Amino acid sequence: MAQGVSIQAWVSHFVIAPPLIVTKEELDFGIEALDRHLGIADALVD
């Protein structure tokens, strides 16, 4: 949320549902943020 991206975790997967008017730049921003934070979570599990 602090970086402008919100997703919902549901059971064993993430729900990612951008609006139909999303731009490529906004999608890239969201995917980058998700990738960065999944990397942090992965490092904590190892």
Beta strands, then each sheet from edge to edge (+ up, - down):
strand 1: 8-10
strand 2: 13-15
sheet 1: 1+ 2-
end
